[in-house]
Amino acid sequence: MLRAWRNPDILDQGTAASKAWLYAVARNYAIDECRSARARWEVGSARPPDRPRSDHTDKTLDAWLIADALSQLKPEHRVVIVRAYYRGESIAELAEALEVPPGTVKSRLHYGLRALRLALEENGVTGR
């Protein structure tokens, strides 16, 4: 089709010769493809290949790294991070459960996350 585009004057004639020329170009291209090295090395298949299954290796390794980093934190920081991010508790719920003011919970979260980031960096984990 690219050859036909490059030679539009042949197709504009509307004659049998232009149709024959286009047919010859298509035929020659098909023969060239069949003779090419790519065609000799390709293997056909009756069904498409299976999609790769995802394994949970990356998630497991991430969980180990985070668990190790969490174990390095102070207990008060670890508790608020786990309960806020893994259990989904709000600041008010944490403050009530831990019997501390909401501002204290916020500061523990802030400094705990900072310490967690530092612990991860020390273990070779870089920011994404």
PyMOL commands that place a pseudoatom at each C-alpha (Angstrom):
pseudoatom trace, name=CA, resn=MET, resi=1, chain=A, elem=C, hetatm=0, pos=[0.000, 0.000, 0.000]
pseudoatom trace, name=CA, resn=LEU, resi=2, chain=A, elem=C, hetatm=0, pos=[2.921, 2.299, 0.656]
pseudoatom trace, name=CA, resn=ARG, resi=3, chain=A, elem=C, hetatm=0, pos=[4.207, 1.674, -2.868]
pseudoatom trace, name=CA, resn=ALA, resi=4, chain=A, elem=C, hetatm=0, pos=[0.753, 2.494, -4.233]
pseudoatom trace, name=CA, resn=TRP, resi=5, chain=A, elem=C, hetatm=0, pos=[0.701, 5.721, -2.228]
pseudoatom trace, name=CA, resn=ARG, resi=6, chain=A, elem=C, hetatm=0, pos=[4.094, 6.707, -3.578]
pseudoatom trace, name=CA, resn=ASN, resi=7, chain=A, elem=C, hetatm=0, pos=[2.872, 6.135, -7.158]
pseudoatom trace, name=CA, resn=PRO, resi=8, chain=A, elem=C, hetatm=0, pos=[-0.644, 7.614, -7.151]
pseudoatom trace, name=CA, resn=ASP, resi=9, chain=A, elem=C, hetatm=0, pos=[-0.555, 8.388, -10.866]
pseudoatom trace, name=CA, resn=ILE, resi=10, chain=A, elem=C, hetatm=0, pos=[-0.655, 4.666, -11.669]
pseudoatom trace, name=CA, resn=LEU, resi=11, chain=A, elem=C, hetatm=0, pos=[-3.791, 4.128, -9.580]
pseudoatom trace, name=CA, resn=ASP, resi=12, chain=A, elem=C, hetatm=0, pos=[-5.521, 7.265, -10.908]
pseudoatom trace, name=CA, resn=GLN, resi=13, chain=A, elem=C, hetatm=0, pos=[-5.705, 5.790, -14.364]
pseudoatom trace, name=CA, resn=GLY, resi=14, chain=A, elem=C, hetatm=0, pos=[-8.420, 3.357, -13.283]
pseudoatom trace, name=CA, resn=THR, resi=15, chain=A, elem=C, hetatm=0, pos=[-7.322, 0.861, -15.873]
pseudoatom trace, name=CA, resn=ALA, resi=16, chain=A, elem=C, hetatm=0, pos=[-6.845, -2.835, -15.641]
pseudoatom trace, name=CA, resn=ALA, resi=17, chain=A, elem=C, hetatm=0, pos=[-3.082, -2.213, -15.763]
pseudoatom trace, name=CA, resn=SER, resi=18, chain=A, elem=C, hetatm=0, pos=[-3.157, -0.275, -12.484]
pseudoatom trace, name=CA, resn=LYS, resi=19, chain=A, elem=C, hetatm=0, pos=[-5.148, -3.031, -10.816]
pseudoatom trace, name=CA, resn=ALA, resi=20, chain=A, elem=C, hetatm=0, pos=[-2.720, -5.609, -12.177]
pseudoatom trace, name=CA, resn=TRP, resi=21, chain=A, elem=C, hetatm=0, pos=[0.208, -3.553, -10.921]
pseudoatom trace, name=CA, resn=LEU, resi=22, chain=A, elem=C, hetatm=0, pos=[-1.298, -3.316, -7.427]
pseudoatom trace, name=CA, resn=TYR, resi=23, chain=A, elem=C, hetatm=0, pos=[-1.986, -7.069, -7.443]
pseudoatom trace, name=CA, resn=ALA, resi=24, chain=A, elem=C, hetatm=0, pos=[1.608, -7.778, -8.537]
pseudoatom trace, name=CA, resn=VAL, resi=25, chain=A, elem=C, hetatm=0, pos=[3.004, -5.548, -5.773]
pseudoatom trace, name=CA, resn=ALA, resi=26, chain=A, elem=C, hetatm=0, pos=[0.886, -7.314, -3.133]
pseudoatom trace, name=CA, resn=ARG, resi=27, chain=A, elem=C, hetatm=0, pos=[1.813, -10.753, -4.492]
pseudoatom trace, name=CA, resn=ASN, resi=28, chain=A, elem=C, hetatm=0, pos=[5.534, -9.953, -4.550]
pseudoatom trace, name=CA, resn=TYR, resi=29, chain=A, elem=C, hetatm=0, pos=[5.374, -8.584, -1.014]
pseudoatom trace, name=CA, resn=ALA, resi=30, chain=A, elem=C, hetatm=0, pos=[3.645, -11.754, 0.214]
pseudoatom trace, name=CA, resn=ILE, resi=31, chain=A, elem=C, hetatm=0, pos=[6.276, -13.931, -1.464]
pseudoatom trace, name=CA, resn=ASP, resi=32, chain=A, elem=C, hetatm=0, pos=[9.089, -11.846, 0.061]
pseudoatom trace, name=CA, resn=GLU, resi=33, chain=A, elem=C, hetatm=0, pos=[7.549, -12.233, 3.525]
pseudoatom trace, name=CA, resn=CYS, resi=34, chain=A, elem=C, hetatm=0, pos=[7.281, -16.003, 3.142]
pseudoatom trace, name=CA, resn=ARG, resi=35, chain=A, elem=C, hetatm=0, pos=[10.923, -16.239, 2.079]
pseudoatom trace, name=CA, resn=SER, resi=36, chain=A, elem=C, hetatm=0, pos=[12.217, -13.928, 4.806]
pseudoatom trace, name=CA, resn=ALA, resi=37, chain=A, elem=C, hetatm=0, pos=[14.274, -15.167, 7.747]
pseudoatom trace, name=CA, resn=ARG, resi=38, chain=A, elem=C, hetatm=0, pos=[11.574, -13.982, 10.134]
pseudoatom trace, name=CA, resn=ALA, resi=39, chain=A, elem=C, hetatm=0, pos=[9.038, -16.360, 8.562]
pseudoatom trace, name=CA, resn=ARG, resi=40, chain=A, elem=C, hetatm=0, pos=[11.429, -19.300, 8.815]
pseudoatom trace, name=CA, resn=TRP, resi=41, chain=A, elem=C, hetatm=0, pos=[12.051, -18.798, 12.535]
pseudoatom trace, name=CA, resn=GLU, resi=42, chain=A, elem=C, hetatm=0, pos=[8.519, -18.000, 13.655]
pseudoatom trace, name=CA, resn=VAL, resi=43, chain=A, elem=C, hetatm=0, pos=[6.553, -20.847, 15.138]
pseudoatom trace, name=CA, resn=GLY, resi=44, chain=A, elem=C, hetatm=0, pos=[2.794, -20.911, 14.797]
pseudoatom trace, name=CA, resn=SER, resi=45, chain=A, elem=C, hetatm=0, pos=[0.491, -21.896, 17.602]
pseudoatom trace, name=CA, resn=ALA, resi=46, chain=A, elem=C, hetatm=0, pos=[-3.104, -23.084, 17.662]
pseudoatom trace, name=CA, resn=ARG, resi=47, chain=A, elem=C, hetatm=0, pos=[-3.899, -21.039, 20.765]
pseudoatom trace, name=CA, resn=PRO, resi=48, chain=A, elem=C, hetatm=0, pos=[-2.449, -17.882, 22.250]
pseudoatom trace, name=CA, resn=PRO, resi=49, chain=A, elem=C, hetatm=0, pos=[0.169, -18.250, 24.981]
pseudoatom trace, name=CA, resn=ASP, resi=50, chain=A, elem=C, hetatm=0, pos=[-0.923, -18.262, 28.582]
pseudoatom trace, name=CA, resn=ARG, resi=51, chain=A, elem=C, hetatm=0, pos=[-0.756, -14.956, 30.362]
pseudoatom trace, name=CA, resn=PRO, resi=52, chain=A, elem=C, hetatm=0, pos=[1.934, -14.841, 33.011]
pseudoatom trace, name=CA, resn=ARG, resi=53, chain=A, elem=C, hetatm=0, pos=[0.650, -15.423, 36.496]
pseudoatom trace, name=CA, resn=SER, resi=54, chain=A, elem=C, hetatm=0, pos=[1.552, -12.828, 39.019]
pseudoatom trace, name=CA, resn=ASP, resi=55, chain=A, elem=C, hetatm=0, pos=[3.305, -14.106, 42.059]
pseudoatom trace, name=CA, resn=HIS, resi=56, chain=A, elem=C, hetatm=0, pos=[3.333, -12.325, 45.358]
pseudoatom trace, name=CA, resn=THR, resi=57, chain=A, elem=C, hetatm=0, pos=[7.097, -12.291, 45.765]
pseudoatom trace, name=CA, resn=ASP, resi=58, chain=A, elem=C, hetatm=0, pos=[7.399, -8.504, 45.594]
pseudoatom trace, name=CA, resn=LYS, resi=59, chain=A, elem=C, hetatm=0, pos=[4.561, -7.984, 48.070]
pseudoatom trace, name=CA, resn=THR, resi=60, chain=A, elem=C, hetatm=0, pos=[6.065, -10.517, 50.446]
pseudoatom trace, name=CA, resn=LEU, resi=61, chain=A, elem=C, hetatm=0, pos=[9.512, -8.920, 50.302]
pseudoatom trace, name=CA, resn=ASP, resi=62, chain=A, elem=C, hetatm=0, pos=[7.995, -5.466, 50.812]
pseudoatom trace, name=CA, resn=ALA, resi=63, chain=A, elem=C, hetatm=0, pos=[6.077, -6.758, 53.838]
pseudoatom trace, name=CA, resn=TRP, resi=64, chain=A, elem=C, hetatm=0, pos=[9.278, -8.201, 55.322]
pseudoatom trace, name=CA, resn=LEU, resi=65, chain=A, elem=C, hetatm=0, pos=[11.179, -4.974, 54.778]
pseudoatom trace, name=CA, resn=ILE, resi=66, chain=A, elem=C, hetatm=0, pos=[8.415, -2.896, 56.359]
pseudoatom trace, name=CA, resn=ALA, resi=67, chain=A, elem=C, hetatm=0, pos=[8.011, -5.309, 59.281]
pseudoatom trace, name=CA, resn=ASP, resi=68, chain=A, elem=C, hetatm=0, pos=[11.753, -5.157, 59.909]
pseudoatom trace, name=CA, resn=ALA, resi=69, chain=A, elem=C, hetatm=0, pos=[11.744, -1.360, 59.742]
pseudoatom trace, name=CA, resn=LEU, resi=70, chain=A, elem=C, hetatm=0, pos=[8.692, -1.155, 62.020]
pseudoatom trace, name=CA, resn=SER, resi=71, chain=A, elem=C, hetatm=0, pos=[10.458, -3.323, 64.594]
pseudoatom trace, name=CA, resn=GLN, resi=72, chain=A, elem=C, hetatm=0, pos=[13.204, -0.693, 64.796]
pseudoatom trace, name=CA, resn=LEU, resi=73, chain=A, elem=C, hetatm=0, pos=[10.772, 2.074, 65.803]
pseudoatom trace, name=CA, resn=LYS, resi=74, chain=A, elem=C, hetatm=0, pos=[9.855, 3.163, 69.297]
pseudoatom trace, name=CA, resn=PRO, resi=75, chain=A, elem=C, hetatm=0, pos=[6.733, 1.330, 70.526]
pseudoatom trace, name=CA, resn=GLU, resi=76, chain=A, elem=C, hetatm=0, pos=[4.593, 4.488, 70.665]
pseudoatom trace, name=CA, resn=HIS, resi=77, chain=A, elem=C, hetatm=0, pos=[5.436, 5.304, 67.053]
pseudoatom trace, name=CA, resn=ARG, resi=78, chain=A, elem=C, hetatm=0, pos=[4.908, 1.733, 65.871]
pseudoatom trace, name=CA, resn=VAL, resi=79, chain=A, elem=C, hetatm=0, pos=[1.487, 1.481, 67.537]
pseudoatom trace, name=CA, resn=VAL, resi=80, chain=A, elem=C, hetatm=0, pos=[0.074, 4.615, 65.912]
pseudoatom trace, name=CA, resn=ILE, resi=81, chain=A, elem=C, hetatm=0, pos=[1.459, 3.737, 62.462]
pseudoatom trace, name=CA, resn=VAL, resi=82, chain=A, elem=C, hetatm=0, pos=[0.103, 0.181, 62.522]
pseudoatom trace, name=CA, resn=ARG, resi=83, chain=A, elem=C, hetatm=0, pos=[-3.289, 1.189, 63.862]
pseudoatom trace, name=CA, resn=ALA, resi=84, chain=A, elem=C, hetatm=0, pos=[-3.655, 4.188, 61.544]
pseudoatom trace, name=CA, resn=TYR, resi=85, chain=A, elem=C, hetatm=0, pos=[-2.354, 2.717, 58.299]
pseudoatom trace, name=CA, resn=TYR, resi=86, chain=A, elem=C, hetatm=0, pos=[-3.069, -1.000, 58.654]
pseudoatom trace, name=CA, resn=ARG, resi=87, chain=A, elem=C, hetatm=0, pos=[-6.230, -0.961, 60.734]
pseudoatom trace, name=CA, resn=GLY, resi=88, chain=A, elem=C, hetatm=0, pos=[-7.573, 2.307, 59.310]
pseudoatom trace, name=CA, resn=GLU, resi=89, chain=A, elem=C, hetatm=0, pos=[-8.270, 3.968, 62.642]
pseudoatom trace, name=CA, resn=SER, resi=90, chain=A, elem=C, hetatm=0, pos=[-8.783, 7.725, 62.669]
pseudoatom trace, name=CA, resn=ILE, resi=91, chain=A, elem=C, hetatm=0, pos=[-6.856, 10.235, 64.760]
pseudoatom trace, name=CA, resn=ALA, resi=92, chain=A, elem=C, hetatm=0, pos=[-9.828, 10.592, 67.117]
pseudoatom trace, name=CA, resn=GLU, resi=93, chain=A, elem=C, hetatm=0, pos=[-10.168, 6.826, 67.555]
pseudoatom trace, name=CA, resn=LEU, resi=94, chain=A, elem=C, hetatm=0, pos=[-6.454, 6.477, 68.246]
pseudoatom trace, name=CA, resn=ALA, resi=95, chain=A, elem=C, hetatm=0, pos=[-6.490, 9.342, 70.739]
pseudoatom trace, name=CA, resn=GLU, resi=96, chain=A, elem=C, hetatm=0, pos=[-9.395, 7.783, 72.600]
pseudoatom trace, name=CA, resn=ALA, resi=97, chain=A, elem=C, hetatm=0, pos=[-7.926, 4.258, 72.567]
pseudoatom trace, name=CA, resn=LEU, resi=98, chain=A, elem=C, hetatm=0, pos=[-4.441, 5.383, 73.614]
pseudoatom trace, name=CA, resn=GLU, resi=99, chain=A, elem=C, hetatm=0, pos=[-5.782, 7.992, 76.050]
pseudoatom trace, name=CA, resn=VAL, resi=100, chain=A, elem=C, hetatm=0, pos=[-3.645, 10.787, 74.619]
pseudoatom trace, name=CA, resn=PRO, resi=101, chain=A, elem=C, hetatm=0, pos=[-4.613, 14.081, 72.949]
pseudoatom trace, name=CA, resn=PRO, resi=102, chain=A, elem=C, hetatm=0, pos=[-5.179, 14.062, 69.153]
pseudoatom trace, name=CA, resn=GLY, resi=103, chain=A, elem=C, hetatm=0, pos=[-2.183, 16.371, 68.707]
pseudoatom trace, name=CA, resn=THR, resi=104, chain=A, elem=C, hetatm=0, pos=[0.045, 13.767, 70.346]
pseudoatom trace, name=CA, resn=VAL, resi=105, chain=A, elem=C, hetatm=0, pos=[-1.248, 11.110, 67.955]
pseudoatom trace, name=CA, resn=LYS, resi=106, chain=A, elem=C, hetatm=0, pos=[-0.499, 13.396, 64.998]
pseudoatom trace, name=CA, resn=SER, resi=107, chain=A, elem=C, hetatm=0, pos=[3.028, 14.123, 66.177]
pseudoatom trace, name=CA, resn=ARG, resi=108, chain=A, elem=C, hetatm=0, pos=[3.701, 10.426, 66.841]
pseudoatom trace, name=CA, resn=LEU, resi=109, chain=A, elem=C, hetatm=0, pos=[2.510, 9.639, 63.320]
pseudoatom trace, name=CA, resn=HIS, resi=110, chain=A, elem=C, hetatm=0, pos=[4.702, 12.367, 61.863]
pseudoatom trace, name=CA, resn=TYR, resi=111, chain=A, elem=C, hetatm=0, pos=[7.861, 11.389, 63.724]
pseudoatom trace, name=CA, resn=GLY, resi=112, chain=A, elem=C, hetatm=0, pos=[7.103, 7.681, 63.400]
pseudoatom trace, name=CA, resn=LEU, resi=113, chain=A, elem=C, hetatm=0, pos=[6.810, 7.935, 59.607]
pseudoatom trace, name=CA, resn=ARG, resi=114, chain=A, elem=C, hetatm=0, pos=[10.024, 9.925, 59.494]
pseudoatom trace, name=CA, resn=ALA, resi=115, chain=A, elem=C, hetatm=0, pos=[11.804, 7.262, 61.556]
pseudoatom trace, name=CA, resn=LEU, resi=116, chain=A, elem=C, hetatm=0, pos=[10.267, 4.525, 59.371]
pseudoatom trace, name=CA, resn=ARG, resi=117, chain=A, elem=C, hetatm=0, pos=[11.571, 6.216, 56.212]
pseudoatom trace, name=CA, resn=LEU, resi=118, chain=A, elem=C, hetatm=0, pos=[15.030, 6.476, 57.774]
pseudoatom trace, name=CA, resn=ALA, resi=119, chain=A, elem=C, hetatm=0, pos=[14.967, 2.804, 58.841]
pseudoatom trace, name=CA, resn=LEU, resi=120, chain=A, elem=C, hetatm=0, pos=[13.972, 1.754, 55.310]
pseudoatom trace, name=CA, resn=GLU, resi=121, chain=A, elem=C, hetatm=0, pos=[16.763, 3.851, 53.796]
pseudoatom trace, name=CA, resn=GLU, resi=122, chain=A, elem=C, hetatm=0, pos=[19.265, 2.262, 56.165]
pseudoatom trace, name=CA, resn=ASN, resi=123, chain=A, elem=C, hetatm=0, pos=[18.081, -1.158, 54.936]
pseudoatom trace, name=CA, resn=GLY, resi=124, chain=A, elem=C, hetatm=0, pos=[18.771, -0.125, 51.324]
pseudoatom trace, name=CA, resn=VAL, resi=125, chain=A, elem=C, hetatm=0, pos=[15.232, 0.773, 50.294]
pseudoatom trace, name=CA, resn=THR, resi=126, chain=A, elem=C, hetatm=0, pos=[15.152, 3.893, 48.165]
pseudoatom trace, name=CA, resn=GLY, resi=127, chain=A, elem=C, hetatm=0, pos=[12.225, 6.234, 47.579]
pseudoatom trace, name=CA, resn=ARG, resi=128, chain=A, elem=C, hetatm=0, pos=[9.972, 5.394, 44.641]
for i in range(1, 128): cmd.bond("trace and resi %d" % i, "trace and resi %d" % (i + 1))
show_as sticks, trace
zoom trace
